[in-house]
Amino acid sequence: MHPAMHSQKELLRAVCTCAARPLLATLALLFALAALFFFCQQGTIAQDRSAQTPKPASAAEQAPGTPAAAAVNSKSADGRARALMQWAKWHIAAAPVLQAIIEQHIQSRGLRFSVTGRYVRARGNRVRFELSADVALAQGKITLVCDGQTVWRIEENPTNKTVTRWSLKAMEDAIPVERADEIDLQIRQELAAEQGFRAIEATLDDLLDHLVFTRVEAGWLGFKGRSWIPVFVVEGQWSQKTLDVIAPKSKGDERGAVDLAEQWHKRGAQFVYVPRLCRVYLHRHPTWIAASSCWPYRIEWFGYTRPDGPDELLAALEMEPSDLPAASLDDTLFQVRLSEQEQKTVLEGDPKSMVEARRKVLRERRQRQEAAGASSPAPGK
């Protein structure tokens, strides 16, 4: 076993758990494996950058009132990227049925992780999210299922199977709606993502919240050895607010403290295997109202694997959409089948305790951030 890991079971559980959560949770695993302290987070595609020849937008793409018009008229790449990604979120949220095949590959300090699975979401709060992980010669699987009333979480590895369930209504009731503060709203969004109701939208939200986009251009993506797909290639880097958490500037009163902000810009050893650049491939469909318009086919993260080395691909997430008419949905997709023995060992989740634990973590995190901000030297001092 790699010396950075305590056990295969712990590593497997970490990978499966992170994979079931939004993008930045997966990145948290990447940073942990790099022995860093960062705060939170497919199949391989052979890509020829020279083949991604920009293609002029058509007249339909530039018609007034379309997301293309908003993107083109924006004064910055950041504005154009945000218009495209908001359009992607709108399409995904509006879909009556959503199905995607998911593949994710990560490398960190000689270890490689692969996660594959399927995501199905239908109206009525029905979800099935299956993820299988292959980590350090160990395999495991996590399945999230909701029939609109009960949420099931099934964790499996070669030697154990744990089944937990809780009431969706009880989870919603545990989070106040009236007089809800900012933390309550964050808890609601995080739990909705982790239970599969906003899995893909939450990934895009993470990108929008933590990145500044620096490039948007028309290009092409060779997807799984098939014909090239027209895409918008969007690139971004950590926003300054996010970078202040990843690589905070040393305080003047801390003798001998390492200035991580300086090391970040110098590409020091402290940030080996830490992502620096994100590249997103959004479907450049000729018809903006098409269901797959701006679909996020692939998200890549780049960073260096040795001090002063070039940036390399560290993590890639692929989401392949699949047409699935609502009439063809089988209700058994959103049901859980357990043996008689397994039914006796089902754990009952306590939504109220889960929400309170999350609220405590978020409040403590905010207090630390506020304390750090209050103790930081004023600019120019």
TORKOL-4160 file (C-alpha; in steps of 0.2 Angstrom, whole numbers, padded with zeros to 4 digits, m for minus):
381
<pt num="1" X="0000" Y="0000" Z="0000"/>
<pt num="2" X="0006" Y="0017" Z="m0004"/>
<pt num="3" X="0013" Y="0025" Z="0012"/>
<pt num="4" X="0002" Y="0041" Z="0010"/>
<pt num="5" X="m0013" Y="0030" Z="0014"/>
<pt num="6" X="m0019" Y="0022" Z="0030"/>
<pt num="7" X="m0028" Y="0007" Z="0022"/>
<pt num="8" X="m0036" Y="0002" Z="0005"/>
<pt num="9" X="m0053" Y="0003" Z="0013"/>
<pt num="10" X="m0051" Y="0021" Z="0019"/>
<pt num="11" X="m0044" Y="0026" Z="0002"/>
<pt num="12" X="m0058" Y="0017" Z="m0007"/>
<pt num="13" X="m0071" Y="0025" Z="0004"/>
<pt num="14" X="m0064" Y="0042" Z="0001"/>
<pt num="15" X="m0064" Y="0041" Z="m0018"/>
<pt num="16" X="m0081" Y="0034" Z="m0019"/>
<pt num="17" X="m0088" Y="0047" Z="m0007"/>
<pt num="18" X="m0079" Y="0061" Z="m0016"/>
<pt num="19" X="m0085" Y="0055" Z="m0033"/>
<pt num="20" X="m0103" Y="0055" Z="m0027"/>
<pt num="21" X="m0101" Y="0074" Z="m0023"/>
<pt num="22" X="m0098" Y="0089" Z="m0033"/>
<pt num="23" X="m0082" Y="0093" Z="m0042"/>
<pt num="24" X="m0073" Y="0102" Z="m0028"/>
<pt num="25" X="m0075" Y="0087" Z="m0017"/>
<pt num="26" X="m0066" Y="0077" Z="m0029"/>
<pt num="27" X="m0052" Y="0090" Z="m0029"/>
<pt num="28" X="m0051" Y="0089" Z="m0010"/>
<pt num="29" X="m0046" Y="0071" Z="m0012"/>
<pt num="30" X="m0033" Y="0076" Z="m0025"/>
<pt num="31" X="m0026" Y="0089" Z="m0013"/>
<pt num="32" X="m0026" Y="0077" Z="0002"/>
<pt num="33" X="m0016" Y="0064" Z="m0008"/>
<pt num="34" X="m0004" Y="0078" Z="m0012"/>
<pt num="35" X="m0002" Y="0080" Z="0007"/>
<pt num="36" X="m0010" Y="0098" Z="0006"/>
<pt num="37" X="m0023" Y="0106" Z="0017"/>
<pt num="38" X="m0035" Y="0112" Z="0003"/>
<pt num="39" X="m0053" Y="0116" Z="0008"/>
<pt num="40" X="m0064" Y="0106" Z="m0003"/>
<pt num="41" X="m0064" Y="0096" Z="m0023"/>
<pt num="42" X="m0066" Y="0049" Z="m0093"/>
<pt num="43" X="m0062" Y="0038" Z="m0102"/>
<pt num="44" X="m0046" Y="0045" Z="m0109"/>
<pt num="45" X="m0048" Y="0055" Z="m0124"/>
<pt num="46" X="m0034" Y="0057" Z="m0137"/>
<pt num="47" X="m0035" Y="0075" Z="m0141"/>
<pt num="48" X="m0025" Y="0084" Z="m0155"/>
<pt num="49" X="m0025" Y="0102" Z="m0150"/>
<pt num="50" X="m0021" Y="0107" Z="m0168"/>
<pt num="51" X="m0037" Y="0098" Z="m0173"/>
<pt num="52" X="m0047" Y="0110" Z="m0163"/>
<pt num="53" X="m0048" Y="0123" Z="m0176"/>
<pt num="54" X="m0060" Y="0137" Z="m0171"/>
<pt num="55" X="m0076" Y="0138" Z="m0181"/>
<pt num="56" X="m0085" Y="0155" Z="m0184"/>
<pt num="57" X="m0102" Y="0156" Z="m0176"/>
<pt num="58" X="m0116" Y="0154" Z="m0187"/>
<pt num="59" X="m0129" Y="0168" Z="m0189"/>
<pt num="60" X="m0141" Y="0158" Z="m0179"/>
<pt num="61" X="m0129" Y="0156" Z="m0165"/>
<pt num="62" X="m0127" Y="0175" Z="m0165"/>
<pt num="63" X="m0145" Y="0180" Z="m0166"/>
<pt num="64" X="m0151" Y="0193" Z="m0153"/>
<pt num="65" X="m0158" Y="0185" Z="m0137"/>
<pt num="66" X="m0148" Y="0169" Z="m0138"/>
<pt num="67" X="m0134" Y="0164" Z="m0125"/>
<pt num="68" X="m0122" Y="0166" Z="m0140"/>
<pt num="69" X="m0127" Y="0184" Z="m0141"/>
<pt num="70" X="m0124" Y="0186" Z="m0123"/>
<pt num="71" X="m0107" Y="0178" Z="m0124"/>
<pt num="72" X="m0101" Y="0187" Z="m0139"/>
<pt num="73" X="m0107" Y="0204" Z="m0132"/>
<pt num="74" X="m0098" Y="0201" Z="m0116"/>
<pt num="75" X="m0083" Y="0212" Z="m0113"/>
<pt num="76" X="m0073" Y="0198" Z="m0106"/>
<pt num="77" X="m0069" Y="0179" Z="m0108"/>
<pt num="78" X="m0076" Y="0177" Z="m0090"/>
<pt num="79" X="m0093" Y="0185" Z="m0095"/>
<pt num="80" X="m0094" Y="0174" Z="m0111"/>
<pt num="81" X="m0090" Y="0158" Z="m0101"/>
<pt num="82" X="m0103" Y="0162" Z="m0088"/>
<pt num="83" X="m0116" Y="0165" Z="m0100"/>
<pt num="84" X="m0113" Y="0148" Z="m0108"/>
<pt num="85" X="m0112" Y="0139" Z="m0092"/>
<pt num="86" X="m0128" Y="0147" Z="m0086"/>
<pt num="87" X="m0137" Y="0141" Z="m0102"/>
<pt num="88" X="m0130" Y="0123" Z="m0099"/>
<pt num="89" X="m0137" Y="0124" Z="m0081"/>
<pt num="90" X="m0154" Y="0130" Z="m0087"/>
<pt num="91" X="m0155" Y="0115" Z="m0100"/>
<pt num="92" X="m0150" Y="0102" Z="m0087"/>
<pt num="93" X="m0162" Y="0108" Z="m0074"/>
<pt num="94" X="m0177" Y="0109" Z="m0086"/>
<pt num="95" X="m0174" Y="0091" Z="m0093"/>
<pt num="96" X="m0189" Y="0080" Z="m0088"/>
<pt num="97" X="m0177" Y="0065" Z="m0089"/>
<pt num="98" X="m0159" Y="0066" Z="m0088"/>
<pt num="99" X="m0146" Y="0052" Z="m0090"/>
<pt num="100" X="m0128" Y="0052" Z="m0091"/>
<pt num="101" X="m0113" Y="0040" Z="m0092"/>
<pt num="102" X="m0099" Y="0046" Z="m0080"/>
<pt num="103" X="m0081" Y="0042" Z="m0081"/>
<pt num="104" X="m0068" Y="0050" Z="m0070"/>
<pt num="105" X="m0049" Y="0048" Z="m0069"/>
<pt num="106" X="m0037" Y="0055" Z="m0057"/>
<pt num="107" X="m0018" Y="0054" Z="m0054"/>
<pt num="108" X="m0009" Y="0059" Z="m0039"/>
<pt num="109" X="0009" Y="0055" Z="m0033"/>
<pt num="110" X="0010" Y="0039" Z="m0043"/>
<pt num="111" X="m0008" Y="0033" Z="m0039"/>
<pt num="112" X="m0021" Y="0032" Z="m0052"/>
<pt num="113" X="m0040" Y="0032" Z="m0048"/>
<pt num="114" X="m0054" Y="0028" Z="m0060"/>
<pt num="115" X="m0073" Y="0030" Z="m0056"/>
<pt num="116" X="m0086" Y="0025" Z="m0068"/>
<pt num="117" X="m0105" Y="0025" Z="m0066"/>
<pt num="118" X="m0122" Y="0031" Z="m0072"/>
<pt num="119" X="m0134" Y="0045" Z="m0067"/>
<pt num="120" X="m0152" Y="0045" Z="m0070"/>
<pt num="121" X="m0164" Y="0059" Z="m0064"/>
<pt num="122" X="m0183" Y="0060" Z="m0067"/>
<pt num="123" X="m0196" Y="0072" Z="m0061"/>
<pt num="124" X="m0204" Y="0069" Z="m0044"/>
<pt num="125" X="m0187" Y="0069" Z="m0035"/>
<pt num="126" X="m0182" Y="0052" Z="m0042"/>
<pt num="127" X="m0164" Y="0048" Z="m0044"/>
<pt num="128" X="m0152" Y="0034" Z="m0047"/>
<pt num="129" X="m0133" Y="0037" Z="m0046"/>
<pt num="130" X="m0121" Y="0022" Z="m0047"/>
<pt num="131" X="m0103" Y="0024" Z="m0045"/>
<pt num="132" X="m0089" Y="0011" Z="m0045"/>
<pt num="133" X="m0071" Y="0015" Z="m0040"/>
<pt num="134" X="m0055" Y="0006" Z="m0044"/>
<pt num="135" X="m0042" Y="0012" Z="m0032"/>
<pt num="136" X="m0025" Y="0005" Z="m0028"/>
<pt num="137" X="m0030" Y="m0013" Z="m0032"/>
<pt num="138" X="m0046" Y="m0011" Z="m0022"/>
<pt num="139" X="m0064" Y="m0010" Z="m0029"/>
<pt num="140" X="m0080" Y="m0002" Z="m0022"/>
<pt num="141" X="m0096" Y="0005" Z="m0026"/>
<pt num="142" X="m0109" Y="0018" Z="m0020"/>
<pt num="143" X="m0127" Y="0019" Z="m0026"/>
<pt num="144" X="m0139" Y="0033" Z="m0022"/>
<pt num="145" X="m0157" Y="0030" Z="m0025"/>
<pt num="146" X="m0173" Y="0040" Z="m0021"/>
<pt num="147" X="m0190" Y="0035" Z="m0026"/>
<pt num="148" X="m0197" Y="0052" Z="m0022"/>
<pt num="149" X="m0199" Y="0048" Z="m0003"/>
<pt num="150" X="m0185" Y="0038" Z="0003"/>
<pt num="151" X="m0166" Y="0041" Z="0000"/>
<pt num="152" X="m0155" Y="0025" Z="0000"/>
<pt num="153" X="m0136" Y="0025" Z="0001"/>
<pt num="154" X="m0128" Y="0009" Z="m0002"/>
<pt num="155" X="m0109" Y="0007" Z="0000"/>
<pt num="156" X="m0100" Y="m0009" Z="m0006"/>
<pt num="157" X="m0083" Y="m0016" Z="m0006"/>
<pt num="158" X="m0076" Y="m0034" Z="m0007"/>
<pt num="159" X="m0079" Y="m0038" Z="0011"/>
<pt num="160" X="m0093" Y="m0027" Z="0017"/>
<pt num="161" X="m0110" Y="m0019" Z="0012"/>
<pt num="162" X="m0118" Y="m0005" Z="0021"/>
<pt num="163" X="m0136" Y="0002" Z="0018"/>
<pt num="164" X="m0142" Y="0018" Z="0025"/>
<pt num="165" X="m0159" Y="0026" Z="0022"/>
<pt num="166" X="m0168" Y="0042" Z="0027"/>
<pt num="167" X="m0184" Y="0051" Z="0023"/>
<pt num="168" X="m0182" Y="0065" Z="0010"/>
<pt num="169" X="m0196" Y="0075" Z="0018"/>
<pt num="170" X="m0188" Y="0073" Z="0035"/>
<pt num="171" X="m0172" Y="0080" Z="0027"/>
<pt num="172" X="m0181" Y="0095" Z="0019"/>
<pt num="173" X="m0190" Y="0098" Z="0036"/>
<pt num="174" X="m0173" Y="0098" Z="0045"/>
<pt num="175" X="m0167" Y="0114" Z="0035"/>
<pt num="176" X="m0178" Y="0129" Z="0039"/>
<pt num="177" X="m0185" Y="0139" Z="0025"/>
<pt num="178" X="m0192" Y="0154" Z="0034"/>
<pt num="179" X="m0178" Y="0164" Z="0042"/>
<pt num="180" X="m0165" Y="0153" Z="0033"/>
<pt num="181" X="m0148" Y="0161" Z="0034"/>
<pt num="182" X="m0134" Y="0159" Z="0021"/>
<pt num="183" X="m0128" Y="0144" Z="0030"/>
<pt num="184" X="m0145" Y="0135" Z="0029"/>
<pt num="185" X="m0146" Y="0139" Z="0010"/>
<pt num="186" X="m0128" Y="0132" Z="0008"/>
<pt num="187" X="m0133" Y="0116" Z="0017"/>
<pt num="188" X="m0149" Y="0114" Z="0006"/>
<pt num="189" X="m0139" Y="0116" Z="m0010"/>
<pt num="190" X="m0125" Y="0104" Z="m0004"/>
<pt num="191" X="m0137" Y="0090" Z="0002"/>
<pt num="192" X="m0147" Y="0092" Z="m0014"/>
<pt num="193" X="m0131" Y="0089" Z="m0024"/>
<pt num="194" X="m0125" Y="0075" Z="m0013"/>
<pt num="195" X="m0142" Y="0066" Z="m0014"/>
<pt num="196" X="m0141" Y="0067" Z="m0033"/>
<pt num="197" X="m0154" Y="0080" Z="m0036"/>
<pt num="198" X="m0142" Y="0093" Z="m0043"/>
<pt num="199" X="m0126" Y="0083" Z="m0046"/>
<pt num="200" X="m0122" Y="0090" Z="m0063"/>
<pt num="201" X="m0128" Y="0108" Z="m0060"/>
<pt num="202" X="m0118" Y="0108" Z="m0043"/>
<pt num="203" X="m0102" Y="0104" Z="m0053"/>
<pt num="204" X="m0105" Y="0119" Z="m0064"/>
<pt num="205" X="m0109" Y="0130" Z="m0049"/>
<pt num="206" X="m0093" Y="0125" Z="m0041"/>
<pt num="207" X="m0084" Y="0131" Z="m0057"/>
<pt num="208" X="m0093" Y="0147" Z="m0057"/>
<pt num="209" X="m0090" Y="0150" Z="m0039"/>
<pt num="210" X="m0072" Y="0147" Z="m0038"/>
<pt num="211" X="m0064" Y="0151" Z="m0056"/>
<pt num="212" X="m0061" Y="0166" Z="m0066"/>
<pt num="213" X="m0062" Y="0161" Z="m0085"/>
<pt num="214" X="m0048" Y="0168" Z="m0096"/>
<pt num="215" X="m0052" Y="0160" Z="m0113"/>
<pt num="216" X="m0067" Y="0155" Z="m0123"/>
<pt num="217" X="m0066" Y="0149" Z="m0141"/>
<pt num="218" X="m0074" Y="0137" Z="m0153"/>
<pt num="219" X="m0066" Y="0120" Z="m0155"/>
<pt num="220" X="m0069" Y="0102" Z="m0158"/>
<pt num="221" X="m0068" Y="0087" Z="m0145"/>
<pt num="222" X="m0064" Y="0069" Z="m0150"/>
<pt num="223" X="m0076" Y="0060" Z="m0139"/>
<pt num="224" X="m0072" Y="0042" Z="m0135"/>
<pt num="225" X="m0065" Y="0038" Z="m0152"/>
<pt num="226" X="m0080" Y="0044" Z="m0161"/>
<pt num="227" X="m0083" Y="0058" Z="m0173"/>
<pt num="228" X="m0078" Y="0075" Z="m0167"/>
<pt num="229" X="m0090" Y="0085" Z="m0157"/>
<pt num="230" X="m0091" Y="0104" Z="m0160"/>
<pt num="231" X="m0088" Y="0113" Z="m0143"/>
<pt num="232" X="m0084" Y="0129" Z="m0134"/>
<pt num="233" X="m0067" Y="0127" Z="m0126"/>
<pt num="234" X="m0068" Y="0136" Z="m0109"/>
<pt num="235" X="m0052" Y="0139" Z="m0098"/>
<pt num="236" X="m0052" Y="0146" Z="m0081"/>
<pt num="237" X="m0040" Y="0148" Z="m0066"/>
<pt num="238" X="m0043" Y="0150" Z="m0047"/>
<pt num="239" X="m0051" Y="0166" Z="m0043"/>
<pt num="240" X="m0041" Y="0177" Z="m0031"/>
<pt num="241" X="m0053" Y="0173" Z="m0017"/>
<pt num="242" X="m0051" Y="0155" Z="m0019"/>
<pt num="243" X="m0032" Y="0156" Z="m0021"/>
<pt num="244" X="m0031" Y="0165" Z="m0005"/>
<pt num="245" X="m0037" Y="0149" Z="0003"/>
<pt num="246" X="m0027" Y="0137" Z="m0007"/>
<pt num="247" X="m0011" Y="0148" Z="m0006"/>
<pt num="248" X="m0013" Y="0161" Z="0008"/>
<pt num="249" X="0000" Y="0175" Z="0009"/>
<pt num="250" X="0011" Y="0174" Z="0024"/>
<pt num="251" X="0007" Y="0186" Z="0039"/>
<pt num="252" X="0021" Y="0198" Z="0043"/>
<pt num="253" X="0021" Y="0193" Z="0062"/>
<pt num="254" X="0024" Y="0174" Z="0058"/>
<pt num="255" X="0042" Y="0172" Z="0060"/>
<pt num="256" X="0049" Y="0158" Z="0048"/>
<pt num="257" X="0032" Y="0156" Z="0040"/>
<pt num="258" X="0032" Y="0150" Z="0022"/>
<pt num="259" X="0023" Y="0162" Z="0010"/>
<pt num="260" X="0012" Y="0150" Z="0001"/>
<pt num="261" X="0006" Y="0164" Z="m0011"/>
<pt num="262" X="0024" Y="0166" Z="m0017"/>
<pt num="263" X="0027" Y="0148" Z="m0018"/>
<pt num="264" X="0011" Y="0146" Z="m0029"/>
<pt num="265" X="0018" Y="0159" Z="m0041"/>
<pt num="266" X="0035" Y="0151" Z="m0041"/>
<pt num="267" X="0028" Y="0134" Z="m0044"/>
<pt num="268" X="0035" Y="0127" Z="m0028"/>
<pt num="269" X="0036" Y="0109" Z="m0022"/>
<pt num="270" X="0021" Y="0113" Z="m0010"/>
<pt num="271" X="0009" Y="0113" Z="m0024"/>
<pt num="272" X="0014" Y="0098" Z="m0034"/>
<pt num="273" X="m0001" Y="0089" Z="m0040"/>
<pt num="274" X="m0013" Y="0103" Z="m0036"/>
<pt num="275" X="m0024" Y="0109" Z="m0050"/>
<pt num="276" X="m0020" Y="0126" Z="m0057"/>
<pt num="277" X="m0030" Y="0127" Z="m0074"/>
<pt num="278" X="m0047" Y="0120" Z="m0078"/>
<pt num="279" X="m0053" Y="0117" Z="m0096"/>
<pt num="280" X="m0072" Y="0114" Z="m0099"/>
<pt num="281" X="m0079" Y="0107" Z="m0116"/>
<pt num="282" X="m0097" Y="0113" Z="m0119"/>
<pt num="283" X="m0107" Y="0106" Z="m0133"/>
<pt num="284" X="m0108" Y="0120" Z="m0147"/>
<pt num="285" X="m0125" Y="0114" Z="m0154"/>
<pt num="286" X="m0131" Y="0124" Z="m0169"/>
<pt num="287" X="m0148" Y="0125" Z="m0161"/>
<pt num="288" X="m0148" Y="0134" Z="m0144"/>
<pt num="289" X="m0165" Y="0127" Z="m0139"/>
<pt num="290" X="m0158" Y="0109" Z="m0142"/>
<pt num="291" X="m0158" Y="0099" Z="m0126"/>
<pt num="292" X="m0139" Y="0095" Z="m0127"/>
<pt num="293" X="m0135" Y="0113" Z="m0130"/>
<pt num="294" X="m0119" Y="0118" Z="m0120"/>
<pt num="295" X="m0119" Y="0101" Z="m0112"/>
<pt num="296" X="m0103" Y="0099" Z="m0102"/>
<pt num="297" X="m0095" Y="0084" Z="m0111"/>
<pt num="298" X="m0078" Y="0085" Z="m0102"/>
<pt num="299" X="m0070" Y="0094" Z="m0088"/>
<pt num="300" X="m0051" Y="0094" Z="m0086"/>
<pt num="301" X="m0039" Y="0099" Z="m0072"/>
<pt num="302" X="m0020" Y="0103" Z="m0075"/>
<pt num="303" X="m0006" Y="0105" Z="m0064"/>
<pt num="304" X="0013" Y="0101" Z="m0062"/>
<pt num="305" X="0019" Y="0084" Z="m0055"/>
<pt num="306" X="0037" Y="0090" Z="m0051"/>
<pt num="307" X="0043" Y="0108" Z="m0046"/>
<pt num="308" X="0046" Y="0119" Z="m0061"/>
<pt num="309" X="0039" Y="0105" Z="m0072"/>
<pt num="310" X="0026" Y="0108" Z="m0086"/>
<pt num="311" X="0007" Y="0107" Z="m0082"/>
<pt num="312" X="0000" Y="0090" Z="m0085"/>
<pt num="313" X="m0017" Y="0082" Z="m0085"/>
<pt num="314" X="m0021" Y="0078" Z="m0067"/>
<pt num="315" X="m0040" Y="0074" Z="m0067"/>
<pt num="316" X="m0053" Y="0072" Z="m0081"/>
<pt num="317" X="m0072" Y="0070" Z="m0079"/>
<pt num="318" X="m0083" Y="0065" Z="m0094"/>
<pt num="319" X="m0102" Y="0065" Z="m0094"/>
<pt num="320" X="m0110" Y="0057" Z="m0109"/>
<pt num="321" X="m0128" Y="0062" Z="m0111"/>
<pt num="322" X="m0140" Y="0048" Z="m0116"/>
<pt num="323" X="m0157" Y="0051" Z="m0124"/>
<pt num="324" X="m0170" Y="0042" Z="m0113"/>
<pt num="325" X="m0189" Y="0046" Z="m0116"/>
<pt num="326" X="m0199" Y="0048" Z="m0100"/>
<pt num="327" X="m0211" Y="0034" Z="m0106"/>
<pt num="328" X="m0197" Y="0022" Z="m0107"/>
<pt num="329" X="m0192" Y="0024" Z="m0088"/>
<pt num="330" X="m0194" Y="0008" Z="m0078"/>
<pt num="331" X="m0199" Y="0012" Z="m0060"/>
<pt num="332" X="m0188" Y="m0002" Z="m0054"/>
<pt num="333" X="m0173" Y="0010" Z="m0058"/>
<pt num="334" X="m0179" Y="0020" Z="m0042"/>
<pt num="335" X="m0181" Y="0005" Z="m0031"/>
<pt num="336" X="m0169" Y="m0004" Z="m0020"/>
<pt num="337" X="m0169" Y="m0023" Z="m0019"/>
<pt num="338" X="m0161" Y="m0031" Z="m0003"/>
<pt num="339" X="m0160" Y="m0049" Z="0003"/>
<pt num="340" X="m0169" Y="m0053" Z="0019"/>
<pt num="341" X="m0153" Y="m0053" Z="0029"/>
<pt num="342" X="m0148" Y="m0036" Z="0021"/>
<pt num="343" X="m0165" Y="m0029" Z="0026"/>
<pt num="344" X="m0162" Y="m0033" Z="0044"/>
<pt num="345" X="m0146" Y="m0023" Z="0044"/>
<pt num="346" X="m0152" Y="m0007" Z="0036"/>
<pt num="347" X="m0146" Y="0009" Z="0046"/>
<pt num="348" X="m0159" Y="0023" Z="0049"/>
<pt num="349" X="m0151" Y="0040" Z="0045"/>
<pt num="350" X="m0156" Y="0054" Z="0056"/>
<pt num="351" X="m0158" Y="0069" Z="0044"/>
<pt num="352" X="m0159" Y="0082" Z="0059"/>
<pt num="353" X="m0142" Y="0076" Z="0066"/>
<pt num="354" X="m0135" Y="0076" Z="0048"/>
<pt num="355" X="m0140" Y="0094" Z="0045"/>
<pt num="356" X="m0134" Y="0100" Z="0062"/>
<pt num="357" X="m0117" Y="0091" Z="0059"/>
<pt num="358" X="m0116" Y="0100" Z="0043"/>
<pt num="359" X="m0121" Y="0117" Z="0050"/>
<pt num="360" X="m0108" Y="0115" Z="0064"/>
<pt num="361" X="m0094" Y="0112" Z="0051"/>
<pt num="362" X="m0099" Y="0127" Z="0040"/>
<pt num="363" X="m0100" Y="0139" Z="0055"/>
<pt num="364" X="m0083" Y="0134" Z="0061"/>
<pt num="365" X="m0076" Y="0136" Z="0044"/>
<pt num="366" X="m0083" Y="0153" Z="0042"/>
<pt num="367" X="m0077" Y="0158" Z="0060"/>
<pt num="368" X="m0059" Y="0152" Z="0055"/>
<pt num="369" X="m0060" Y="0162" Z="0038"/>
<pt num="370" X="m0066" Y="0178" Z="0047"/>
<pt num="371" X="m0053" Y="0176" Z="0060"/>
<pt num="372" X="m0040" Y="0174" Z="0047"/>
<pt num="373" X="m0046" Y="0189" Z="0037"/>
<pt num="374" X="m0047" Y="0200" Z="0053"/>
<pt num="375" X="m0029" Y="0196" Z="0057"/>
<pt num="376" X="m0022" Y="0199" Z="0040"/>
<pt num="377" X="m0011" Y="0214" Z="0038"/>
<pt num="378" X="m0019" Y="0229" Z="0029"/>
<pt num="379" X="m0014" Y="0232" Z="0011"/>
<pt num="380" X="0002" Y="0242" Z="0010"/>
<pt num="381" X="0007" Y="0238" Z="0027"/>
